[in-house]
Amino acid sequence: ISSFQVYIIQVSVGSHQWTVKHRYSDFHDLHEKLVSEKKIDKNLLPPKKIIGKNSKSLVEKRQKELEVYLQTLLVKFPVTTPKVLSHFLHFHLYVS
């Protein structure tokens, strides 16, 4: 049985805040698309770690890194958020 970690990430845009839940592999897929389509820095995403990946301290550290990653992307695309990113962040649930 394969176990995996789901990261609960706090997202902030202006005065709006919400959480998204994704596995690391979801972040990796998003990152690959953004690197190829939007030419973002391929080193922006925190690296995948194999050893001790489910230790509490590593999970908390990675969660913070992934939060910073998403906030960095939002700063990079202040006006027009790429479709793949807006879908990942569930914008469709919050846009009125």
SULRAZI-V967934 format. One record per pair of residues at least 6 apart in sequence whose ideal C-beta (glycine too) atoms are under 6 Angstrom apart, sorted by the first residue. I is the first residue (numbers start at 0). J is the second residue. D is the distance in whole Angstrom. If there is no record, write none. Layout:
<<I/J/D> <I/J/D>>
This chain:
<<3/22/5> <4/53/6> <4/58/6> <5/20/5> <5/22/6> <6/21/6> <6/62/5> <6/65/5> <7/18/5> <7/20/5> <8/19/5> <8/65/6> <8/66/5> <9/18/6> <10/17/6> <10/19/6> <10/69/6> <10/88/6> <19/88/6> <19/89/6> <26/65/6> <29/87/5> <30/44/4> <32/83/5> <33/39/5> <34/41/5> <37/81/6> <44/68/6> <45/64/4> <51/57/6> <72/84/6>>
